[in-house]
Amino acid sequence: MTAPIRENLSGLDLRAEIERLRKERNAVILAHYYQKPEIQDLADFVGDSLELSRKAAETDADVIAFCGVKFMAETAKILSPEKIVVLPDMDAGCSLEDSCPPEQFKRFREAHPDHIALTYINCSAAVKALSDVIVTSSSAETIISQIPESQKIIFGPDRHLGGYLNRKFGREMLLWPGVCIVHEAFSETELLKLKAQHPGAPVAAHPECPPHIVDHADYVGSTSGILQFAKNFPGDTLIVATEPHIIHQMELALPEKNFIGAPGADGNCNCNICPYMALNTMEKLYLALRDLQPRIEMDEELRLAARKSLDRMLDMASGTVGKGDLGRA
């Protein structure tokens, strides 16, 4: 197999070219909090995955350039089927999505017919289509509180988020064994050392972290929730246990405060940078806007099935679905 020819883009002003193509393509550029600062700084919207897709759907853009990972771009396509959705690097995947192949999830569901599937948004469109309700890290608690305790639940693909919800709500959900490789990498020993170096500094952690990290957190929540906590906590130093690129937004909003990324086992944050998010670069974003490739394509039957579980999440998060409406997909 012949290796692809790499273009020499060294002579281009990439930011200027991206701005030009954004206008020519009538494109909206989305950047997740875990993207590199240079990409966050030129995006139209920076935020959580679902929040970004919903904002893009509300625009009159013809093209969505999603600087994130594949499941996020798929979600944008589910909500905006009429728009062209490009992902700068189609290899930008997710360890949680990879841990839950649709055919295995389907068999797992069939083996537990009395369970409904409450599924974290970090999964493929095919797994969303096999699910009853999608949740995000910010909506999961609101949604699980509406499900009767007598209703058996499968939760996937993140066993740490599911375990956190089990402990908080006294549930016994059946957990799919997936993990996020970024949040799995935090070291309890190194975190305790960091806390000792900064006595009184609170810890904000994402619920994708394992219990030995969450147990030391003063706040547990989604990326947007952590950002809000950073804006409201009364001190001047915060230890952040999630992918460290979110600290860029904290520093922009609160330059007077000190934000420290929780360390990995080697005592630094390098192992906690998401390798999938890092695949997106300015060069690849430029090429994606220029060529409208790589493009997210989706069968309409699959899109509608996946949309159903997303819509149920949005309805439950807003309190417009009653407990008696929680049938299986």
C-alpha positions as CSV (number, residue, x, y, z in Angstrom):
1,M,0.0,0.0,0.0
2,T,1.4,3.4,-1.0
3,A,1.8,5.9,1.7
4,P,-0.2,9.1,1.2
5,I,1.6,12.1,-0.3
6,R,2.0,14.8,2.4
7,E,1.5,18.4,1.3
8,N,4.0,21.0,2.2
9,L,2.0,23.7,3.9
10,S,4.9,25.4,5.6
11,G,4.5,28.6,3.5
12,L,0.8,29.1,4.4
13,D,-0.6,31.4,7.0
14,L,-2.8,28.7,8.3
15,R,-4.9,30.9,10.5
16,A,-5.6,33.3,7.6
17,E,-6.4,30.5,5.3
18,I,-8.8,28.9,7.8
19,E,-10.6,32.2,8.2
20,R,-10.9,32.5,4.5
21,L,-12.3,29.0,4.1
22,R,-14.6,29.5,7.0
23,K,-16.3,32.3,5.1
24,E,-16.2,30.7,1.7
25,R,-17.7,27.4,3.0
26,N,-20.1,29.1,5.4
27,A,-18.6,26.9,8.1
28,V,-18.8,26.8,11.8
29,I,-15.7,25.6,13.7
30,L,-16.3,23.7,16.9
31,A,-13.5,22.9,19.4
32,H,-13.8,20.7,22.5
33,Y,-12.2,21.8,25.7
34,Y,-9.5,19.2,25.2
35,Q,-8.2,20.6,21.9
36,K,-4.9,22.5,21.7
37,P,-5.1,26.2,22.6
38,E,-4.4,27.4,19.1
39,I,-7.5,25.5,17.9
40,Q,-9.7,26.7,20.8
41,D,-8.7,30.3,20.1
42,L,-10.0,30.3,16.5
43,A,-13.2,28.2,17.1
44,D,-16.6,29.7,16.9
45,F,-17.6,27.7,19.9
46,V,-15.6,25.9,22.6
47,G,-17.4,23.5,24.9
48,D,-18.6,20.0,25.8
49,S,-19.4,17.6,22.9
50,L,-23.2,17.7,23.0
51,E,-23.3,21.4,23.8
52,L,-21.2,22.1,20.7
53,S,-23.4,19.9,18.4
54,R,-26.5,21.7,19.6
55,K,-25.0,25.1,19.0
56,A,-23.9,24.2,15.5
57,A,-27.5,22.9,14.8
58,E,-28.8,26.3,15.6
59,T,-26.6,28.1,13.1
60,D,-27.2,28.6,9.4
61,A,-23.8,27.2,8.6
62,D,-23.6,24.8,5.7
63,V,-20.4,23.0,7.1
64,I,-19.5,21.9,10.6
65,A,-15.8,21.4,11.2
66,F,-15.7,19.5,14.5
67,C,-12.3,19.6,16.2
68,G,-12.9,16.8,18.6
69,V,-13.2,13.0,18.2
70,K,-15.3,10.9,15.9
71,F,-18.3,10.2,18.2
72,M,-18.7,14.0,18.7
73,A,-18.7,14.6,14.9
74,E,-21.2,11.8,14.5
75,T,-23.5,13.5,17.1
76,A,-23.3,16.7,15.2
77,K,-24.4,14.8,12.0
78,I,-27.2,13.1,13.9
79,L,-28.5,16.6,15.0
80,S,-27.7,18.3,11.7
81,P,-28.2,15.8,8.9
82,E,-28.5,18.6,6.2
83,K,-25.1,20.0,7.1
84,I,-21.7,18.7,5.9
85,V,-19.7,17.5,8.9
86,V,-16.0,17.2,8.7
87,L,-13.5,15.9,11.2
88,P,-9.9,17.0,10.7
89,D,-8.6,13.5,11.4
90,M,-10.9,10.4,11.1
91,D,-8.5,8.5,13.3
92,A,-9.4,10.7,16.2
93,G,-11.3,8.1,18.1
94,C,-12.1,7.4,21.8
95,S,-11.0,4.6,24.1
96,L,-14.6,4.4,25.5
97,E,-16.1,4.1,22.0
98,D,-13.5,1.4,21.1
99,S,-14.3,-0.6,24.3
100,C,-17.9,-1.0,23.2
101,P,-18.3,-2.6,19.8
102,P,-22.0,-2.4,18.6
103,E,-22.3,-6.2,18.0
104,Q,-21.0,-7.0,21.5
105,F,-23.3,-4.4,23.1
106,K,-26.2,-5.8,21.2
107,R,-25.5,-9.3,22.5
108,F,-25.1,-7.9,26.0
109,R,-28.5,-6.2,25.8
110,E,-30.1,-9.4,24.5
111,A,-28.7,-11.3,27.5
112,H,-30.4,-8.9,29.9
113,P,-33.9,-8.2,28.4
114,D,-35.3,-6.8,31.7
115,H,-32.7,-3.9,31.7
116,I,-32.9,-0.6,29.9
117,A,-29.7,0.8,28.5
118,L,-28.5,4.1,29.9
119,T,-25.5,4.9,27.7
120,Y,-22.8,7.6,28.0
121,I,-22.5,9.8,25.0
122,N,-18.9,8.7,24.4
123,C,-20.0,5.8,22.1
124,S,-20.6,5.2,18.4
125,A,-23.8,6.1,16.6
126,A,-24.5,2.4,16.3
127,V,-24.4,2.0,20.1
128,K,-26.6,5.1,20.6
129,A,-29.1,3.4,18.3
130,L,-29.1,0.3,20.5
131,S,-29.7,2.4,23.7
132,D,-32.7,3.7,25.4
133,V,-31.4,7.0,26.9
134,I,-28.1,8.7,26.2
135,V,-26.5,10.7,29.1
136,T,-23.7,13.2,29.3
137,S,-21.6,13.7,32.4
138,S,-23.6,16.9,33.1
139,S,-27.0,15.3,32.6
140,A,-26.5,11.8,34.0
141,E,-27.5,12.6,37.6
142,T,-30.7,14.4,36.5
143,I,-31.7,11.5,34.3
144,I,-30.9,8.6,36.7
145,S,-32.9,10.4,39.4
146,Q,-36.0,10.0,37.2
147,I,-35.6,6.3,36.7
148,P,-37.5,4.1,39.2
149,E,-35.3,2.1,41.5
150,S,-37.2,-1.0,40.5
151,Q,-36.0,-0.6,36.9
152,K,-32.9,-2.5,36.1
153,I,-30.2,-0.6,34.2
154,I,-27.3,-1.4,32.0
155,F,-24.8,1.5,32.0
156,G,-22.0,1.8,29.5
157,P,-19.4,2.2,28.3
158,D,-17.7,4.0,31.2
159,R,-17.5,1.9,34.3
160,H,-16.1,4.7,36.4
161,L,-18.9,7.2,35.6
162,G,-21.4,4.3,36.1
163,G,-19.7,3.4,39.4
164,Y,-19.8,7.0,40.6
165,L,-23.6,7.1,39.8
166,N,-24.1,3.8,41.6
167,R,-22.4,5.0,44.7
168,K,-24.1,8.4,44.7
169,F,-27.6,7.1,44.1
170,G,-27.4,3.7,45.8
171,R,-28.1,1.9,42.5
172,E,-26.7,-1.4,41.3
173,M,-26.5,-0.7,37.5
174,L,-24.9,-3.4,35.4
175,L,-21.7,-1.7,34.2
176,W,-20.0,-2.2,30.8
177,P,-16.2,-2.4,31.6
178,G,-14.9,0.5,29.5
179,V,-12.6,3.3,30.7
180,C,-11.2,6.6,29.4
181,I,-7.4,6.1,29.0
182,V,-6.8,9.8,29.9
183,H,-8.7,9.8,33.2
184,E,-7.4,6.3,34.1
185,A,-3.9,7.6,34.0
186,F,-4.1,9.9,37.1
187,S,-2.0,8.8,40.0
188,E,-3.4,8.9,43.6
189,T,0.1,9.0,45.1
190,E,1.1,11.9,42.9
191,L,-2.2,13.7,43.5
192,L,-1.7,13.4,47.3
193,K,1.8,14.8,46.9
194,L,0.4,17.8,45.0
195,K,-2.3,18.4,47.6
196,A,0.5,18.4,50.3
197,Q,2.4,21.0,48.2
198,H,-0.7,23.2,47.9
199,P,-2.6,22.8,51.2
200,G,-6.2,24.1,51.0
201,A,-6.3,23.9,47.2
202,P,-9.5,22.1,46.1
203,V,-9.5,19.3,43.6
204,A,-12.0,19.3,40.7
205,A,-12.3,15.9,39.0
206,H,-14.3,14.5,36.0
207,P,-16.5,11.5,36.9
208,E,-14.6,9.4,34.3
209,C,-11.8,9.3,36.9
210,P,-11.4,6.1,38.9
211,P,-12.7,6.1,42.5
212,H,-9.3,6.6,44.1
213,I,-9.1,10.0,42.4
214,V,-12.8,11.0,42.7
215,D,-12.6,10.3,46.5
216,H,-10.1,13.1,46.9
217,A,-12.2,15.6,44.9
218,D,-14.0,18.6,46.3
219,Y,-16.0,18.9,43.1
220,V,-17.0,16.2,40.6
221,G,-18.6,17.1,37.3
222,S,-18.4,17.5,33.6
223,T,-15.8,19.7,31.8
224,S,-18.3,22.6,31.7
225,G,-19.1,22.0,35.3
226,I,-15.4,22.0,36.3
227,L,-15.0,25.3,34.4
228,Q,-17.9,26.8,36.3
229,F,-16.4,25.6,39.6
230,A,-13.1,27.2,38.7
231,K,-14.9,30.5,38.2
232,N,-16.7,30.3,41.6
233,F,-14.4,28.7,44.1
234,P,-13.0,31.3,46.6
235,G,-9.4,30.3,46.6
236,D,-6.5,31.2,44.2
237,T,-5.3,27.7,43.3
238,L,-7.2,24.7,41.8
239,I,-6.0,21.2,41.1
240,V,-7.7,19.9,37.9
241,A,-8.2,16.2,37.3
242,T,-9.2,16.0,33.7
243,E,-7.5,16.5,30.3
244,P,-5.3,19.5,30.9
245,H,-6.2,21.5,27.8
246,I,-9.3,22.7,29.6
247,I,-6.9,24.8,31.7
248,H,-6.5,27.1,28.7
249,Q,-10.1,28.3,29.1
250,M,-9.6,28.7,32.9
251,E,-6.6,30.9,32.4
252,L,-8.3,33.0,29.8
253,A,-11.3,33.6,32.1
254,L,-9.4,33.9,35.4
255,P,-5.8,35.0,34.8
256,E,-5.4,35.9,38.5
257,K,-5.8,32.3,39.6
258,N,-3.5,29.3,39.5
259,F,-4.6,26.1,37.8
260,I,-2.6,22.9,38.2
261,G,-3.2,19.7,36.2
262,A,-3.4,16.6,38.3
263,P,-0.3,14.4,37.6
264,G,0.0,11.0,36.1
265,A,2.1,8.2,37.5
266,D,5.3,9.8,36.2
267,G,4.6,12.9,38.3
268,N,3.6,15.2,35.3
269,C,0.7,15.7,33.0
270,N,2.1,14.5,29.7
271,C,0.4,11.1,30.0
272,N,-3.0,12.8,30.6
273,I,-3.1,14.6,27.2
274,C,-5.7,12.8,25.1
275,P,-3.8,11.2,22.2
276,Y,-7.0,11.2,20.0
277,M,-7.8,14.8,20.5
278,A,-4.1,15.7,19.7
279,L,-4.5,14.2,16.2
280,N,-6.4,17.4,15.2
281,T,-4.0,20.1,14.0
282,M,-4.2,23.4,12.3
283,E,-2.9,21.8,9.1
284,K,-5.6,19.1,9.2
285,L,-8.3,21.6,9.9
286,Y,-7.3,23.7,7.0
287,L,-7.3,20.7,4.7
288,A,-10.7,19.5,6.0
289,L,-12.2,22.9,5.2
290,R,-10.5,23.1,1.8
291,D,-11.4,19.6,0.7
292,L,-14.6,19.0,2.8
293,Q,-12.9,15.7,3.8
294,P,-12.8,13.5,5.9
295,R,-16.6,13.7,6.0
296,I,-19.0,12.0,8.4
297,E,-21.6,10.0,6.5
298,M,-24.4,8.2,8.1
299,D,-27.3,5.9,7.0
300,E,-30.6,7.6,7.6
301,E,-32.1,4.7,9.5
302,L,-29.1,4.6,11.8
303,R,-29.3,8.3,12.3
304,L,-32.9,8.3,13.3
305,A,-32.5,5.4,15.7
306,A,-29.6,7.2,17.4
307,R,-31.5,10.4,17.4
308,K,-34.3,8.8,19.4
309,S,-32.0,8.0,22.4
310,L,-30.5,11.5,22.2
311,D,-33.9,13.2,22.1
312,R,-35.0,11.1,25.1
313,M,-32.0,12.4,27.0
314,L,-32.8,16.0,26.1
315,D,-36.5,15.5,27.2
316,M,-35.5,13.9,30.5
317,A,-32.9,16.6,31.2
318,S,-35.6,19.2,30.7
319,G,-38.1,17.2,32.8
320,T,-40.6,16.6,30.0
321,V,-40.6,12.8,30.1
322,G,-42.5,10.9,32.8
323,K,-41.3,7.8,34.6
324,G,-43.9,5.7,32.8
325,D,-42.4,6.6,29.4
326,L,-39.1,4.7,29.9
327,G,-39.7,1.9,27.5
328,R,-36.9,0.0,25.8
329,A,-35.5,1.1,22.5
